[in-house]
Amino acid sequence: MPGQYTLEVSSPGLERALRTPEHFIGAVGTLVSIKTKPGVEGDRRFKGTITAADEQSATFAVQGGDPAAPRTVAIGDIERARTIFEWGPAPKPGTGSKPGAPAKTSSSAKKKAAKS
């Protein structure tokens, strides 16, 4: 293939829009941001983890809400839904691994191994 080419690479991002019942079913256990349609009972915007979903509705454990009182919303009453990506804590300096290097063992693990 003669000639010069430019390759452009992009990513849609880590967060995904949820539009269909299948999207909600596949995202069970995921933290999401929800905006309901006007007139739906309860807060119009909330964040929570999807605890269950089917073809008709999704159930959420709402952040800052009562854990014993999950919120169930009909999928047709959801105006917008998006998964939320949460960064984990940064690794401590010196605990990362280098290619080809053996895994580091903590001093307490070394003590336990020595006692065995």
N, CA and C atoms as a LAMMPS dump frame, in Angstrom:
ITEM: TIMESTEP
0
ITEM: NUMBER OF ATOMS
348
ITEM: BOX BOUNDS ff ff ff
-5.0000000000000000e+02 5.0000000000000000e+02
-5.0000000000000000e+02 5.0000000000000000e+02
-5.0000000000000000e+02 5.0000000000000000e+02
ITEM: ATOMS id mol type element x y z
1 1 1 N 0.855 -1.168 0
2 1 2 C 0 0 0
3 1 3 C 0.907 1.239 0
4 2 1 N 1.18 1.769 -1.102
5 2 2 C 2.023 2.959 -1.166
6 2 3 C 1.276 4.192 -0.679
7 3 1 N 2.016 5.168 -0.201
8 3 2 C 1.423 6.432 0.237
9 3 3 C 1.508 6.593 1.735
10 4 1 N 1.146 7.771 2.168
11 4 2 C 1.206 8.115 3.589
12 4 3 C -0.201 8.073 4.169
13 5 1 N -0.32 7.544 5.39
14 5 2 C -1.608 7.419 6.038
15 5 3 C -1.553 8.001 7.442
16 6 1 N -2.684 8.459 7.928
17 6 2 C -2.813 8.926 9.302
18 6 3 C -3.807 8.014 10.003
19 7 1 N -3.383 7.469 11.116
20 7 2 C -4.25 6.604 11.905
21 7 3 C -4.73 7.389 13.112
22 8 1 N -6.023 7.537 13.243
23 8 2 C -6.596 8.225 14.395
24 8 3 C -7.247 7.184 15.287
25 9 1 N -6.925 7.247 16.558
26 9 2 C -7.461 6.297 17.525
27 9 3 C -8.208 7.086 18.591
28 10 1 N -9.41 6.659 18.907
29 10 2 C -10.172 7.337 19.952
30 10 3 C -10.878 6.29 20.802
31 11 1 N -11.377 6.748 21.914
32 11 2 C -12.079 5.875 22.834
33 11 3 C -13.419 6.516 23.173
34 12 1 N -14.475 5.734 23.282
35 12 2 C -15.753 6.306 23.689
36 12 3 C -15.788 6.686 25.162
37 13 1 N -14.74 6.357 25.901
38 13 2 C -14.689 6.685 27.324
39 13 3 C -15.03 5.484 28.185
40 14 1 N -14.87 5.666 29.464
41 14 2 C -15.104 4.574 30.415
42 14 3 C -16.563 4.472 30.839
43 15 1 N -17.269 5.577 30.782
44 15 2 C -18.667 5.584 31.214
45 15 3 C -19.568 5.309 30.016
46 16 1 N -20.625 4.572 30.248
47 16 2 C -21.53 4.165 29.179
48 16 3 C -22.962 4.596 29.471
49 17 1 N -23.649 4.991 28.42
50 17 2 C -25.072 5.308 28.546
51 17 3 C -25.858 4.001 28.616
52 18 1 N -26.886 3.972 29.449
53 18 2 C -27.77 2.812 29.558
54 18 3 C -29.101 3.212 28.946
55 19 1 N -29.524 2.511 27.909
56 19 2 C -30.749 2.896 27.203
57 19 3 C -31.81 1.793 27.179
58 20 1 N -31.381 0.559 27.084
59 20 2 C -32.33 -0.543 26.925
60 20 3 C -32.37 -1.4 28.192
61 21 1 N -33.416 -2.206 28.352
62 21 2 C -33.455 -3.113 29.503
63 21 3 C -32.221 -4.019 29.557
64 22 1 N -31.72 -4.435 28.395
65 22 2 C -30.533 -5.292 28.36
66 22 3 C -29.315 -4.569 28.934
67 23 1 N -29.203 -3.258 28.673
68 23 2 C -28.101 -2.484 29.233
69 23 3 C -28.16 -2.503 30.766
70 24 1 N -29.357 -2.282 31.316
71 24 2 C -29.517 -2.264 32.779
72 24 3 C -29.248 -3.643 33.37
73 25 1 N -29.74 -4.691 32.713
74 25 2 C -29.52 -6.054 33.19
75 25 3 C -28.026 -6.368 33.206
76 26 1 N -27.319 -5.959 32.167
77 26 2 C -25.882 -6.213 32.08
78 26 3 C -25.062 -5.381 33.051
79 27 1 N -25.65 -4.308 33.577
80 27 2 C -24.916 -3.415 34.48
81 27 3 C -25.25 -3.642 35.955
82 28 1 N -25.932 -4.731 36.284
83 28 2 C -26.25 -5.022 37.692
84 28 3 C -24.937 -5.07 38.475
85 29 1 N -24.906 -4.364 39.605
86 29 2 C -23.712 -4.279 40.426
87 29 3 C -22.854 -3.059 40.115
88 30 1 N -23.281 -2.248 39.139
89 30 2 C -22.517 -1.081 38.699
90 30 3 C -23.109 0.2 39.278
91 31 1 N -22.243 1.15 39.61
92 31 2 C -22.675 2.465 40.07
93 31 3 C -23.125 3.28 38.863
94 32 1 N -24.301 3.907 38.963
95 32 2 C -24.849 4.677 37.856
96 32 3 C -25.397 6.025 38.339
97 33 1 N -25.526 6.928 37.393
98 33 2 C -26.165 8.225 37.617
99 33 3 C -27.472 8.195 36.849
100 34 1 N -28.567 8.544 37.513
101 34 2 C -29.901 8.449 36.926
102 34 3 C -30.589 9.799 36.947
103 35 1 N -31.306 10.105 35.86
104 35 2 C -32.202 11.256 35.806
105 35 3 C -33.537 10.711 35.327
106 36 1 N -34.575 10.874 36.162
107 36 2 C -35.889 10.37 35.796
108 36 3 C -36.673 11.433 35.028
109 37 1 N -37.73 11.005 34.392
110 37 2 C -38.61 11.932 33.673
111 37 3 C -39.39 12.776 34.682
112 38 1 N -39.825 13.969 34.277
113 38 2 C -40.623 14.808 35.193
114 38 3 C -41.874 14.061 35.652
115 39 1 N -42.223 14.26 36.913
116 39 2 C -43.43 13.651 37.464
117 39 3 C -43.219 12.314 38.131
118 40 1 N -42.03 11.746 38.016
119 40 2 C -41.751 10.461 38.673
120 40 3 C -41.517 10.736 40.151
121 41 1 N -42.111 9.915 40.999
122 41 2 C -42.004 10.102 42.448
123 41 3 C -40.552 9.977 42.913
124 42 1 N -40.169 10.8 43.873
125 42 2 C -38.819 10.765 44.431
126 42 3 C -37.902 11.774 43.752
127 43 1 N -36.646 11.78 44.182
128 43 2 C -35.67 12.694 43.595
129 43 3 C -35.536 12.424 42.103
130 44 1 N -35.443 13.489 41.35
131 44 2 C -35.332 13.339 39.897
132 44 3 C -33.933 12.878 39.497
133 45 1 N -32.901 13.303 40.229
134 45 2 C -31.521 12.9 39.94
135 45 3 C -30.958 12.189 41.17
136 46 1 N -30.305 11.054 40.921
137 46 2 C -29.668 10.344 42.019
138 46 3 C -28.581 9.431 41.47
139 47 1 N -27.717 8.986 42.372
140 47 2 C -26.672 8.018 42.048
141 47 3 C -26.911 6.793 42.903
142 48 1 N -26.659 5.637 42.324
143 48 2 C -26.825 4.413 43.083
144 48 3 C -26.297 3.22 42.32
145 49 1 N -26.251 2.1 43.006
146 49 2 C -25.789 0.855 42.403
147 49 3 C -27.006 0.048 41.978
148 50 1 N -26.968 -0.459 40.757
149 50 2 C -28.073 -1.299 40.277
150 50 3 C -27.994 -2.637 41.011
151 51 1 N -29.045 -2.96 41.745
152 51 2 C -29.066 -4.225 42.494
153 51 3 C -29.861 -5.305 41.77
154 52 1 N -30.79 -4.893 40.891
155 52 2 C -31.589 -5.852 40.119
156 52 3 C -32.181 -5.122 38.92
157 53 1 N -32.44 -5.866 37.861
158 53 2 C -33.066 -5.279 36.676
159 53 3 C -33.75 -6.379 35.878
160 54 1 N -34.834 -6.003 35.213
161 54 2 C -35.523 -6.911 34.304
162 54 3 C -36.026 -6.097 33.114
163 55 1 N -36.892 -6.65 32.326
164 55 2 C -37.378 -5.967 31.119
165 55 3 C -38.211 -4.721 31.426
166 56 1 N -38.747 -4.614 32.643
167 56 2 C -39.654 -3.524 32.987
168 56 3 C -39.056 -2.451 33.882
169 57 1 N -38.162 -2.846 34.803
170 57 2 C -37.69 -1.893 35.811
171 57 3 C -36.272 -2.215 36.265
172 58 1 N -35.708 -1.261 36.994
173 58 2 C -34.386 -1.45 37.606
174 58 3 C -34.484 -1.01 39.061
175 59 1 N -33.764 -1.697 39.929
176 59 2 C -33.749 -1.383 41.356
177 59 3 C -32.359 -0.901 41.725
178 60 1 N -32.319 0.179 42.528
179 60 2 C -31.064 0.834 42.875
180 60 3 C -30.904 0.937 44.387
181 61 1 N -29.676 0.747 44.858
182 61 2 C -29.296 1.085 46.23
183 61 3 C -28.762 2.51 46.12
184 62 1 N -29.554 3.475 46.543
185 62 2 C -29.243 4.897 46.337
186 62 3 C -28.147 5.345 47.291
187 63 1 N -27.131 6.04 46.747
188 63 2 C -26.067 6.595 47.584
189 63 3 C -26.666 7.619 48.535
190 64 1 N -26.322 7.501 49.805
191 64 2 C -26.831 8.431 50.802
192 64 3 C -28.251 8.132 51.223
193 65 1 N -28.851 7.106 50.647
194 65 2 C -30.219 6.731 51.005
195 65 3 C -30.231 5.613 52.024
196 66 1 N -31.408 5.196 52.401
197 66 2 C -31.588 4.113 53.363
198 66 3 C -31.253 2.79 52.677
199 67 1 N -30.224 2.066 53.149
200 67 2 C -29.85 0.804 52.51
201 67 3 C -30.962 -0.24 52.551
202 68 1 N -31.855 -0.111 53.525
203 68 2 C -32.95 -1.077 53.648
204 68 3 C -34.118 -0.721 52.724
205 69 1 N -34.043 0.435 52.053
206 69 2 C -35.143 0.874 51.184
207 69 3 C -34.621 1.173 49.778
208 70 1 N -34.386 0.124 48.969
209 70 2 C -33.929 0.361 47.608
210 70 3 C -35.008 1.064 46.785
211 71 1 N -34.595 1.727 45.724
212 71 2 C -35.543 2.455 44.873
213 71 3 C -35.698 1.711 43.552
214 72 1 N -36.937 1.418 43.19
215 72 2 C -37.238 0.755 41.925
216 72 3 C -37.888 1.76 40.993
217 73 1 N -37.362 1.824 39.757
218 73 2 C -37.859 2.772 38.767
219 73 3 C -38.148 2.005 37.481
220 74 1 N -39.302 2.289 36.879
221 74 2 C -39.619 1.689 35.583
222 74 3 C -38.635 2.217 34.549
223 75 1 N -38.151 1.351 33.681
224 75 2 C -37.156 1.767 32.68
225 75 3 C -37.736 2.861 31.788
226 76 1 N -39.017 2.829 31.522
227 76 2 C -39.665 3.864 30.72
228 76 3 C -39.712 5.217 31.411
229 77 1 N -39.527 5.248 32.731
230 77 2 C -39.529 6.509 33.49
231 77 3 C -38.138 7.117 33.631
232 78 1 N -37.127 6.471 33.067
233 78 2 C -35.757 6.978 33.152
234 78 3 C -35.46 7.806 31.908
235 79 1 N -35.124 9.081 32.139
236 79 2 C -34.792 9.967 31.016
237 79 3 C -33.358 9.742 30.562
238 80 1 N -32.448 9.587 31.529
239 80 2 C -31.035 9.418 31.206
240 80 3 C -30.371 8.573 32.291
241 81 1 N -29.505 7.653 31.858
242 81 2 C -28.76 6.82 32.802
243 81 3 C -27.358 6.608 32.244
244 82 1 N -26.371 6.649 33.13
245 82 2 C -24.978 6.509 32.71
246 82 3 C -24.19 5.819 33.811
247 83 1 N -23.318 4.896 33.402
248 83 2 C -22.448 4.269 34.386
249 83 3 C -21.444 5.302 34.876
250 84 1 N -20.953 5.109 36.092
251 84 2 C -19.973 6.022 36.679
252 84 3 C -18.698 5.226 36.936
253 85 1 N -17.592 5.689 36.372
254 85 2 C -16.302 5.044 36.62
255 85 3 C -15.664 5.708 37.818
256 86 1 N -15.252 4.918 38.787
257 86 2 C -14.578 5.443 39.974
258 86 3 C -13.134 4.984 39.966
259 87 1 N -12.227 5.944 40.068
260 87 2 C -10.809 5.615 40.15
261 87 3 C -10.518 5.03 41.514
262 88 1 N -9.694 4.015 41.531
263 88 2 C -9.265 3.425 42.791
264 88 3 C -8.146 4.267 43.382
265 89 1 N -7.73 3.945 44.593
266 89 2 C -6.64 4.705 45.209
267 89 3 C -5.35 4.51 44.424
268 90 1 N -4.503 5.52 44.432
269 90 2 C -3.214 5.435 43.752
270 90 3 C -2.327 4.433 44.476
271 91 1 N -1.531 3.666 43.733
272 91 2 C -0.647 2.719 44.41
273 91 3 C 0.419 3.454 45.207
274 92 1 N 0.848 2.819 46.278
275 92 2 C 1.891 3.419 47.108
276 92 3 C 3.207 3.395 46.336
277 93 1 N 4.032 4.414 46.52
278 93 2 C 5.326 4.421 45.823
279 93 3 C 6.138 3.18 46.162
280 94 1 N 6.738 2.601 45.141
281 94 2 C 7.592 1.433 45.348
282 94 3 C 6.858 0.114 45.368
283 95 1 N 5.52 0.115 45.265
284 95 2 C 4.784 -1.147 45.314
285 95 3 C 4.409 -1.646 43.932
286 96 1 N 4.653 -0.847 42.92
287 96 2 C 4.355 -1.272 41.554
288 96 3 C 5.351 -2.325 41.111
289 97 1 N 5.023 -3.05 40.083
290 97 2 C 5.951 -4.065 39.596
291 97 3 C 6.584 -3.596 38.297
292 98 1 N 7.785 -4.053 38.071
293 98 2 C 8.497 -3.767 36.837
294 98 3 C 8.423 -5.011 35.977
295 99 1 N 8.371 -4.838 34.649
296 99 2 C 8.298 -6.023 33.777
297 99 3 C 9.443 -6.983 34.063
298 100 1 N 9.112 -8.247 34.261
299 100 2 C 10.117 -9.277 34.496
300 100 3 C 10.579 -9.39 35.942
301 101 1 N 10.166 -8.444 36.797
302 101 2 C 10.586 -8.479 38.196
303 101 3 C 9.661 -9.396 38.983
304 102 1 N 10.186 -10.104 39.978
305 102 2 C 9.312 -10.957 40.792
306 102 3 C 8.387 -10.097 41.65
307 103 1 N 7.25 -10.639 42.004
308 103 2 C 6.295 -9.911 42.839
309 103 3 C 6.913 -9.654 44.198
310 104 1 N 6.637 -8.477 44.758
311 104 2 C 7.163 -8.137 46.069
312 104 3 C 6.306 -8.791 47.144
313 105 1 N 6.932 -9.179 48.212
314 105 2 C 6.237 -9.806 49.325
315 105 3 C 6.389 -8.902 50.546
316 106 1 N 5.293 -8.679 51.254
317 106 2 C 5.345 -7.825 52.433
318 106 3 C 6.158 -8.497 53.533
319 107 1 N 6.65 -7.691 54.469
320 107 2 C 7.453 -8.242 55.563
321 107 3 C 6.631 -9.178 56.44
322 108 1 N 5.33 -8.89 56.619
323 108 2 C 4.494 -9.776 57.444
324 108 3 C 4.293 -11.116 56.731
325 109 1 N 4.187 -11.096 55.396
326 109 2 C 4.044 -12.35 54.657
327 109 3 C 5.347 -13.152 54.735
328 110 1 N 6.492 -12.435 54.715
329 110 2 C 7.769 -13.139 54.829
330 110 3 C 7.894 -13.788 56.199
331 111 1 N 7.441 -13.107 57.276
332 111 2 C 7.497 -13.656 58.623
333 111 3 C 6.63 -14.902 58.744
334 112 1 N 5.432 -14.843 58.159
335 112 2 C 4.523 -15.987 58.202
336 112 3 C 5.124 -17.177 57.46
337 113 1 N 5.753 -16.901 56.306
338 113 2 C 6.359 -17.965 55.521
339 113 3 C 7.535 -18.583 56.292
340 114 1 N 8.285 -17.767 57.021
341 114 2 C 9.423 -18.269 57.773
342 114 3 C 8.979 -19.167 58.931
343 115 1 N 7.815 -18.886 59.519
344 115 2 C 7.3 -19.685 60.629
345 115 3 C 6.798 -21.042 60.158
346 116 1 N 6.396 -21.151 58.914
347 116 2 C 5.823 -22.406 58.387
348 116 3 C 6.822 -23.491 58.233
